[in-house]
Amino acid sequence: MKTIAIAGATGAVGRQMLECLKEQNIEGNVKLLASARSAGKEIGGYVVEELTEDSFNGVDYVLGACENDVTKKWMPWAQKAGCVVVDNSSAFRLDPNVPLVVPEINAADIKDHHGIIANPNCSTIIALMALHDLDDLYDIESVICTTFQAVSGAGVKGISDLERELKDENAAPEAFAYQIAFNVIPQIGGFDENGITSEEWKMQNEGRKILHSPELNVNCTCVRVPVWRSHSESITAKCKKPIDLDVWRKKLADSAGVVLRDDPKNNLYPMPIDTTNQDKVFVGRIRYDQADPEQKTVSLFCCGDQIRKGAASNAVQILALLMKDEKSA
Ligand SMILES: NC(=O)c1ccc[n+]([C@@H]2O[C@H](COP(=O)([O-])OP(=O)(O)OC[C@H]3O[C@@H](n4cnc5c(N)ncnc54)[C@H](OP(=O)(O)O)[C@@H]3O)[C@@H](O)[C@H]2O)c1
């Protein structure tokens, strides 16, 4: 029996990973790791251990759910112990030796790993689940996207900011720069000299790698909204070829991991509340951009639970593929 460790098991993503292991019927011994603060806590019948240099001895796979600095510190220990790591932080996503994988899109990239596979950014996963069929059919050239990102994207501290502010509007924010209850904040990450945030660069940089489209251009505005778990995204994509909406809609309707909710006459479209606590990405509000007479540009709205498909479920799907490959080797 293989041993699977979750590093960061007490966080928003780590806790969800434990549930996803059960849901996806992954068999193995499970070890939960976090900081010294959490040692001895019980989660799902397992006792959390402090993450130390020796934690990975005897471990086969690690699901990483810590911030970048912590991840960079423990990664050499996991490598020394010979583990294969599926990591959720952004520490290794753009490393050319590290596959960046959304299983429905580029599962074949997993085989090129050298001990680390990275899980993409949550908004990037959700956007690409909605866009990859369009890219296959008509070759996407550029994307303009506005995200509406849930508080859970900032981990347990983000969730507790909203909880506290809903009880007391004067509570001091901890995860966010401003009050998030009854508000939206057009900043996620730090700004660069062009006024673009680190979060906004991820969709272009990671999208290029996942879609194998090195010239893809993305103009993204990331906004934090007072929603618990699911991110929403308003996307306009320009393709190199004219788009047949019926052909694309049919492909989306058959696409693994996607629900086409696109019936405006009956007021049916994706909403974050409907995608909460499940793994499918909902896509709808599909229409041509009326400013493009060549019909190469379309707009859509999509939503997905970012702790699940945007993080934990996607990582556990990658782990399942790794374990399957090993069995069949
Ligand atoms: N939230 C999301 O949905 C999401 C989506 C995509 C990617 N990610 C990425 O996934 C990672 C985890 O995010 P999260 O939202 O789950 O964060 P979180 O809720 O803040 O959890 C962080 C985890 O890291 C652990 N940790 C902190 N310092 C540690 C140390 N010195 N040694 C060992 N463990 C330590 C914490 O343990 P303690 O409880 O003991 O402090 C906790 O288990 C981040 O890199 C994030 O960017 C998150």
The ligand as an ORCA input file, in Angstrom:
! r2SCAN-3c Opt
* xyz 0 1
  N      -7.418     28.384     -1.358
  C      -7.469     27.882     -2.575
  O      -8.531     27.491     -3.006
  C      -6.265     27.730     -3.440
  C      -6.459     27.516     -4.774
  C      -5.352     27.255     -5.587
  C      -4.096     27.246     -5.015
  N      -3.935     27.500     -3.685
  C      -2.604     27.437     -3.118
  O      -2.558     26.297     -2.249
  C      -1.726     26.579     -1.133
  C      -2.532     26.405      0.144
  O      -3.594     27.360      0.152
  P      -4.720     27.384      1.303
  O      -5.698     28.351      0.817
  O      -5.163     26.016      1.690
  O      -3.882     28.033      2.527
  P      -4.225     28.025      4.088
  O      -5.666     27.765      4.318
  O      -3.634     29.259      4.632
  O      -3.389     26.761      4.640
  C      -1.979     26.773      4.712
  C      -1.457     25.448      5.234
  O      -0.031     25.545      5.332
  C       0.371     25.106      6.647
  N       1.593     25.757      7.098
  C       1.828     27.075      7.323
  N       3.092     27.259      7.775
  C       3.656     26.030      7.845
  C       4.937     25.559      8.243
  N       5.896     26.396      8.652
  N       5.190     24.215      8.175
  C       4.223     23.368      7.740
  N       2.995     23.756      7.361
  C       2.711     25.078      7.404
  C      -0.785     25.516      7.541
  O      -0.703     24.818      8.742
  P      -1.208     25.473     10.144
  O      -2.704     25.343     10.148
  O      -0.564     24.605     11.167
  O      -0.747     26.891     10.154
  C      -1.961     25.099      6.640
  O      -2.156     23.722      6.762
  C      -1.198     28.001     -1.354
  O       0.048     27.952     -2.009
  C      -2.251     28.628     -2.243
  O      -1.719     29.691     -3.014
  C      -4.995     27.736     -2.885
*
